């Protein structure tokens, strides 16, 4: 398998773990600890990934947990007056 496909597979697995484990609702410090442990796990599952690859996955995972537009029902407009028009 090519390095690019391997990295894509690891990234997809990381996103899957993030969505299933409820880490999006966790405190920032807990998210970082969870991400550290999960990246260690990903590194074991994909031993051909370099430390640079794993650091990149860590950064992507942290950004996914703190998006520019918040996740979840609490962040959605409750009615038309709460919504903004671009």
N, C-alpha and C positions, 0 to 999 in steps of 0.2 A: 504494500500500500504506500502511496506517495506521502511525503511529509505533510503536504497541504491537506490531503484527505484525512490523515491521522489527526491533525490539529482541528479540522472541522468536526470530526467525530467527538473529540475530547470536549470541544466547546459546546456542542449540542448536548452532550451528557451533563456537563456542568449546568447548563440552563435547565435541563430536566430536573436535576437535583434541587436547584434553587426553587423551582415552581412547586415541587412535591413536598419539600421539607418545611415550608412555611417561614423561611428565613426572611422573606420580604417584610413581615410584620415584626421582626425582632429589633431590638435596640442596636444602634450602630456598632457598639463594642462587641456585642454578641454576633453580629453579622461578620465582623472581621475575624473573630475566632473561628466561627463556622467555616468561613471561606479558607482560612489557613489550613484547617483540618481536611477540608474537601479537596483542596489543591494537592495536598500530600497524597490523598487517596487516588486522585486522577494521575499523579505522577507514578504511582505504583501500577496502575492499570495500563498506562501508556509509557513504558520505560524508554521508548525512543524519543520522547519529547525532551528537549533541553531545559535547563533552568530558565533561560530567556523565554521559551515557549510557555512555561508554567507561570512565570511572572506576568506575562501578557494575559493569560487566562484569568489570573487573580484580579488584575486591573479591570478586565472586561466584566467579571463577575461582580465586583464592587460597584462599578458604574451601573450595571443592570439593577442592582439592589437600591440605588439612589437615582432614579431617572429624573429627567427634567420635568416630566409630568408624572405625578404620583400614581401609584398602583391602587386599585381597589375601589370599592363602592363609596367610601367616605370622600374620595376625591372627585367624584363625578357630579355634574350639575343636577340638582334635585328638580329643577323646573326650568322653563325657558328663560325666566328672568335671571337665573344664576349663570346661564351660559353666555359666553362672549362670542361675538361674531368677528371673524378675521377680515 
